[in-house]
Amino acid sequence: MDGQADSGKLKTPSIRGGVVRFIGASLVVLGAGHALYGQSCAMCYTTVAGGGKSVIHALQGGVIVLLIPPVLLFSGLTILLFRWRTSASNRAWLQD
């Protein structure tokens, strides 16, 4: 875009930019934490609190089990897209 020839190499983001993005995302997550506690259902809380430790433990286990499929899907998609991007850039570099 600036009149210079493209070398064909991938442009990697600077470390400083990544650190700034990470710090910004961390601040957003920490700042939004107080609003997350207001999302619980009063009836669910009463049922779990009245059930004792076994019900609380079962509910926590259920949350973990329900968390596994989205994490695996997101991780697989991220790996797939990264490999696709890398292979596409390698093919473009070989054609030049």
N, C-alpha and C positions, 0 to 999 in steps of 0.2 A: 503494500500500500504506500510505502514511502519511497518507491523508485528503486529499491535495492532488490537484488535477486534473492529468492527464497532458497535456503540451503537444503531444504527437505527434511530437516531434523525436527523432532517434536520440541515445542516450546514448553518447558516445565515452569510451573509457577514458582515464585521465589519463596524461600523459607519464611521470610518476614511476613509475607501476605498470608501464608497458612497459619502462622502463629496468631496474627491479628484476627483472622476468621475464627480460630478456635477459642480465643479469649472472648470474642463477641458472642459466640454461640453459648459458651459457658455462662456468661452473665445473663443472657436471655433465659436459659433454663433455670438458673438460680433465682432470678427475679420472678418467674412465673410459679414457683413452688408453692407459695401461699394460696394461690387460687385452686390448686389441685385438691386440697383437703375438702373443699366445699362440694365436690362432685359425688360424695358417697350418699347412698340411699338410706334414709332413716330406718325403714323397715328391715333392710338387709342388715344394718348395724345391730338392731335390736335382736334379730334372729340369731346372728352369729354370737353376740355377747351372751345371750341366754343359753346357748348350746354348750358352752364350756370349751376347754382347750382342744378337745378332739375335733370339734367343728371348725375352730379357727385354723388348726393344722391342715385339715382337709381342704379348706378354702384356699389357703396359701399354696398347697400343692396343685390345686386346680388352676390357679392363676399361672403357675410356672408351666404346666402342661399346655395351657392355651397360648402361652407366649412362644413356644418352640416353633410352630409352623410359620408364623410371620417372620421370625428371625431367619429361619432357613431360606424362605423365599427371597427375602431382601438380600441376604448374603449371596445366594446363587445368582440372582439378577445382577448384582454388582460385579461379581467375578465374570459373568458372561459378557457384560458390557465392556469391562476393562479389556478382556481378551479380544473382543471384536474391534475395539478401538486400536489396540496394538497391532493386530493383524492387518487392519485396513491401512494404517500408516506405513507398515512394512511393505505392503503391495505398492503403494504410491511411490515409495522411495525406490523400489526395484524397477519401476517403469521408467523413471527419469534417467 
